[in-house]
Amino acid sequence: MSCATTSFATKEQALTFLEHNRDIELFELFILDNNGVPRGKLLHRDELLAVYESGRPLPSTILGLTINGDDVENSGLVWDVGDIDCRAYPISGSLQRMPWRLIPTAAVQVSMHPEEGMPATIADPRHLLAKVIEGLQADGYYPVMAAELEFYLLDQQRDSSGRPQPARDVDGGRPRATQVYGLRELEQIEPFLADLYSTCKLQGIPARTAISEYAPGQVEITLEHRTDALQAMDEAVRYKRLVKGVAHKHGMAACFMAKPFDDLAGTGMHMHVSLADKDGNNLFASEARDGTPLLRQAVGGMLDTLLDSLLLFCPNANSYRRFQTNSYAPLAATWGVDNRTVSLRVPGGPAFSRHIEHRICGADANPYLAAAAILAGIHRGIREQLDPGAPVEGNGYAQATQLLPTDWLTTLRALEASNWAREAFGGEFLGVYLAVKRAEYRQFMGEVGEQDWRWYLHQA
């Protein structure tokens, strides 16, 4: 099995790429911040090799920004350190063509160097996931993961009321009805899907099943599981960028917002996880539908840490609009076997494929942080041999006795107060992350908009 330790790409990888891609003129260097927003620089061809040889300096503030790109002064990454340059290096396997760009362009993802990238290294979400994976591996557990992402295909133009609207299909119309699992709906976006699968293949991203989801213009594509959980999340990050780029090429906008429409389904990111031994054997494998004792301990740990982790799964104000009864978005700390009304589902299937589907994350979550929280919860469950109780049978919505909070501030305070999170993720990381989220909360609550005017302008 592979080790999670961050390995940077070699100069030879860059030289091989340049040799086989002589037409590429520009290179988009990016790092993923804690909000899942890619940030970076556009480099010319003759600047690429230096990035592989000695890294690229990026300001410390790049990993302490709000979702709107504002500095957060009390993050510790601004004035306290003089917005110092921190060196980032390319991630192995991330140098890929971007065939949707007009100018021949490739992208390369970077991550902060453990020493040269300080102090920004402490806020690098990829480093946090690597740390959590290494903790599991030290105890003989090797996480296997996959991400399953939903998104909306929208028109680049708003409707007459200024609202987002579904993109036009190949016949020029707009999908109006919900046709979950509809095949015609997939056929109507065939040019987009053909380009998407082709680009995924080119970039080595294992895109598999496509499904028309529970709303007009909503699509889900599954990524194949990886025995290297860090690689799985790298691919999820690059897949989201790829989907947005291909959609733009086709005159559409791909939206991963958790709840873009009040009257339609939200968009989720289901995370599939199991644990293997060093030889790759699935430690959850069992003829029993609820898996092995180890699987149930993993479920117990995830349920026990769910409230403390919820801000990482649902990081934005809009994330909580997704949680509604009978919406296929879970509402409580529940688990079940082959049951889509619970938060943690053990899918059916042959014994060797036994795993857990974590159904809580919105599609707006940062894959690295969501995976880190899931795996840290699993590790706690195993270490403390936590019992998840009996699995829910039937309608989990009707049986939920203690609902998850559905507001941003409550989950922010829960993470802030969590001793477990401080131990699992480190006080330095939480200091930056919580500072950013507090700043976003204040800005969001301080903004007066259309709903305020509609509700209160003439009635208050």
N, C-alpha and C positions, 0 to 999 in steps of 0.2 A: 504494500500500500504506500501511497505517496505521503510526504510530510508537508505540513502546512506552512513551514517557514517561508517567508517571502523570498523568492529567488528573482533577481533582476535579470533582464535579457543581456546577452553578450553582444559585443560589437560584430561578431561574425553573423549573427542573425540579421542585423541591419545591412551588412554588406551583401548578403545573399538576396535580401529583399530589393535593394537598389539595383542589383544586377538583373533581376527578373522583372523589374518594373521601371524601365528607363524613362517612361513617359511621365511619371509622377513628378509634379512640380512643387506641391505644397504638402506639409505635414501638420496635422492638427494634433497638438500635444494636449492631453486633458487629464485631469485628476477629478475624482468624484468627491464632492464635499458631503457633509453630514446630512444635508437635505436631499442627497441624490442628484444634485445639479452638477453636470460636468462643467469644469472651468479650466482655462488654460491659455495657450498661445498658438498662433499660426506661424509655422516656421518654413523657411525655404529649404530646398533640397540640400544645399551645401551646409546647412546647420545641423542636420540630423545626426551625423556620426559623433559629434561632440556630446550630444545628450547621452549616448551609450558609453562614451569614454569617461566622462566626468560629471554626468547629471546635468540638470537644468535648474537654475535658481528660480524659485517661486516665492512670492511674499508670504510671510507667516499668516497674514490675514485671510488667505485664500480658503483656509479650512475653518474659519470662524465667522462666516458671513450668513446673514439671514437669507431666506428663500428669494428675496428681492435684491440680493447683492449688496446689502448695507453692512458696514463694519459694526461689530458689537464690541464696544469699548471695554466692557468688563469680562470679555472672554479670556483675557490674558495674552492675546495674540496681536494686540494693536500697539498702543503706546508703551505698555510695560516692557516690550522687547524691541521697540523702535521699528516695528513692521519689518523685521529682519528677513533677509533672503534665506530660504531653506531649500536644500537640494533634493530634487526628486529624480528617480531613475525609471527607465522603461520596464514594464512588466512583460515577462516572457510570453510570447504568443499573441501579444496585443497589437502588433504592427500589421494593419490590414488596409486594403484598398477601400475607398468609399465611392462605389460606382455611380451613386446618384448625384455626385457633385459635378458641376459644369467644368470647372478647372480640374484636371487630373490631381486627385488629392488622396492621401492616406491618413489614417489616424493611428496614434500610439498612446496607450494609456500609461500613466506614470503613478508611482506611489512614493511617499516620502522615505528617504533613507533612514534607517533606525538611529544613526548618530548624526550624519550630516544634515538630516531633515529637521532636527530639533529647532525650536520647540513645537513645530507644527506636527511632528510625528505623533504626538500624544492624541491629536484630534483626527488622525487619518482613519476612516472607518474600516479600510481594508486591513490595517494593522490590528485593529481590535478583533476582527473575525479570526485572523491568523492566530492571535494569542489564545482565543477560546478553543479553537481546534487543537492547538498544541497541548492544552490542558487535558483534553479528552484523550489524545493520542498517548500522553504520558501514562494514562491508566489503561492503555490497551484498547481504546475504542476509536474507530476510524469512521467519521460521519460520511454518509453517502446522501447527496441532496440533489434536488431539481426544483426549478421554479416554474410556475404555471401562471402566466400573466394575461389578464383581460385588458382590453382597451376599446375605445370608441374611435371610429373613423368619422371625422367631421369635415364639413365644408370649410374651406379657408375663409369664406365670407359668412358673416352673421345674418340672421333673418331680419325682417323689417322692424322687429322689436328689439334688435340688438342681442338676441339670444343665439347661442351656438345651435347648429342644426346638422343632422346627418348628412354625410357626403352623398353626392349623386352616384348612382351605380352605372354600369356600362350602357344601360338603356336611357340614361339621362334623368331617370326618376330618383326619388328619395325613398328609402325604406320607411314605412310608416307603422307597420304592425310588428308585434313581437313574434318572431318565428324561431323559437329556440330549437337548435339542432337542424334548422332548415338548410337543405342542400342548395336550393335555388339561390338563397342569400349568399352563399359562398361563391356560387357560379357568377353572380352579379358583380363580384369584386375580383374576378379571376385575374385580370391584368396586374392588379396590385399584389395578389398572392403569388403569382408566378415570379414577379420581380423579387418579392420578399424571400421566397424559398431559394431562389437563385443566389441572392446576396448572402443569405445565411450559409449556404453551401460554400460560397467563395471564402467566407470568413471563418469557416469551421465551427459554426454555431449549430448545435443539433436540434433544429426546429422540427417538430413532429406533427401531431394531430391538430388540425384546425377545426374550430366549432363556431357556429353562429350562436351567440349567447342570448341572454334573456332580455334583450332590448334592441330596437332598430339601430343598425349600424354598429352593434357591439360584437367583438370577435375575441376568441381566446385561442392561443397557440401554446402548446405544451413543449417545454424543453426537456431533452432526455436527461436522465439522472447521470451524475458523475461520481466516481469513487473518490474524487478530490473535491471536497465541498467548496474550497476557495475557488477552484476553477469553475465550478457550477455558478457561483455568484458573479465571477468575472464575466461569464457568458451572458448572464441575465442583464448585467449592466450594459454590455455592448449591444445586446439584442434590443433593448429599449431605444437606444440611439439609432440603431439600424431601422427599426420600425418607423420612427419619426422621420428619418431621412427619406426612406422609400415612399412613405405616404405623401410627403411634400413634393416629391418628384411627380406624383400622380395627381397633383392639385388638391390634396386632402391634408388634414391635420390629424395625427394620431394623438389621442388624449388618454393619459393614464391617471387623470384626476379621480379621486375616490368616488365622488358623487357629482358628476357634471349636470345632472338633471334631477329636479325634485320628484318627478313623477315616473322615473325610469330606474332600472337597476343600477346599483353602484358597481364599481370595478375593483376586483380583488387581485391579490397575488397569493395563490395557494402554494405553500412550501411543502415538499415531500421529503421525508427524512427517515433514514434508518442508520444503524450502526453495524459496522463490520469488524472482524478481527484483523490481525496483521496479514492474514492470508486471503482476505477478501470474502470470507464467509459471513453471511447475513446473520447477525446475532438476534434479530427479531423473528427469524424464520421459524414457523411452527404450523402444524396442521390445525391447531386451535385457531379459531377466527380472531380471537383477541390477543394472539401472539404469545410471546414468551414472558416470564416474569420480568425480564429486563425491559421489554417494551412497555409493560405496565408501569414500571418505575419511572421510565422516561416520560410517560404521560403524566404521572403524578407530579414530577418536577415541573413540567410545563404548566400544569394547572396551578400549582402552588405559587409560581412566579408570574402568572399572567397579568395581574394588576400592576405589578412593579414594572413589567416590560411593555405595557400597552402603548406608551408614548412612542416607542421604537417601531411598533407595528402600525400605529395610526398617528403619524407625526404632525398632522396639520389640523386646523380648525374644521376644514371641510371633511376630513376623514370620518368624523363622527356622525355625519348625516347619512352615512351608509348603513348604520345599524338600525334596522327596522324589522318588526315581526314579520315572519313568513317571507323574508327577502333573500334567503339563502346566505345572508351575512349573519354569523353567530352572535348571540346576545348574552351568553353566560359561560362560566368556566365548566364546560361539559365535554364529555367524550363518548364515543360510541363506535360500533362496528358497522361499516357500510351504511352510514347514516349521515345525510347531508344537512341535518338540522342542528348539529353540534359544532363546537369549536375545533375539536381534535377528532379526526375520523380515521379509523383503521380500515382501509379499503379491502374489499374481497380480493380473490385471486389465489393463485397457487402459493404454497407455503414459502417457497424461496423468495417470493416478491413481497412478503409482509413488511409493511412500513406504516408510518403515520403521516397523514395529510393535515397540515396546520392551516386552518381556513380563516384566520383572523386578519391577516395583513391586508391593507388596502394596496392597490397598485401604485400608490404614491409613496410607499415606504422605500427606504434605502435598502436594497437587498443585502448588503454587507451587515448593516446593523440589525435587521430583522433576523438574519441567520445567526448572528452572534447571540442574540437574546434567546432564540429557540434552543441553540446548542448549550448555552450556559444553564438554562432551565433543565434540560435533559441531564446534564452533568450533576446538578444538585439532586435531582430525583434518584439517580443511581447511587450517589454517595450516601444519601440519607435513607435509601430504600423506601421511598414514599409510595403510599398506596393510593391510587386514583379513585377507589371505590368502584361500584358496579357501573358498567357502561349503560348509557341511556338507550332505551328501546322505544321506538315510536317517535312521536312529535316532541323533539327537544325544546321547541319554543314553549309548548304548553306546560312542560315539566320544570322549566327553569325557576328556581326559587330565589336566587341572588343574581341579579343582572349586572353586567359590566357597566361601568360608568360610560356615559355617552357625551361627555363634554371634555374639552381640551384641558382646562385648568386642573380638573381633578386628577387626570393622568400625569400631568406635569408634576403636581405635588406628590403623587405616589412614587414616581421615579426619584424625585428629590429626597424623599424620606427613606428610601430603601437601603438598608444596610447590605442586603444581598447584592444589589446592583453595584454598590460602591466596591464591594469585594470582587465581584465578577468582572467589572469593566474598568475599575480604577477610578480614583477620585479626580485625577487630572482630566481624563476624557469626559467624565460627567460634568466637571466644572465648565468646560467649553460648551458642551452640548446643551446643558440647561441654560447657560447664559444666552445662547442663540434662541432657544425656544421661549424664554421669558421675554426677550426683545420682540420676537414675532407676535407673541400674545398681546403685549402692550400696543403694538402698532395696529394689529387687527381690531382690537376692541376700541381703539381711538379713532377708527375711520368711520365716517358717516356716509352712508350710501343709499341706494335706491330703496331697499327694504325699509330703512328708517323713515324715509319720506313717505312711502306708501302707507306705512302703519300709523305714523305719529304726526305727520305734518299738519293735518287738519283736525285730528281727533284728540290730541293731548291737551 
